[in-house]
Amino acid sequence: MDSSNTQVGDFSTATTGKVNINISATTPTSGNDLFLWDGTAINGFGGEDTVQLRFDDNLGTTDFSKMENIEIIDMSGKASGNNSITGLTPEDVFNMTDDDNLLKIIADKSDTVDLGSSWGAGATKDGKTTYSYTDPDSSIKINLEVTLVD
């Protein structure tokens, strides 16, 4: 299943026996990387990098400083639980994203995103709401795109 819960391949046939699974940390690359949030610092380097939340994760003010070069936070998925983001500020987005200053958040209806008062809500189209913040002392514009998926 992909992030929009669409089956992308055939189901495997049932089998019995011993299964060995080797799980290792994702090594960041200059390409697009996918990281599972475990509370430790993540630097995605180049590419469009995603942090996947699961198991009722709650990202709060101390967690955002642990992310660098991250462009997507994905809270969606049938098995991901009720995830939440609380107190996300424009400064957090500026510090965790690349030079484009765009963070995309993908959430299901069971997830919550609580933004601070600094954000200006833009239009909503096809389940996407864009929020923005422009620093009055500079030309920095920070965008946040929240997409609600079924």
Buried (B, 14 or more C-beta within 10 A) or exposed (E): EEBEEEEEEEEEEEEEEEEEEEEEEEEBEEEEBEBBBEEEEBBBBEBBBBBBBBEEBEBEEEBBEBBBBBBBBBBBBEEBBBBBBBBBBBBBBBEBBBEEBBBBBBBBEBBEBEBBEEBEEBEEEEEBBBBBBEEEEEEEBBBBBBBBBE
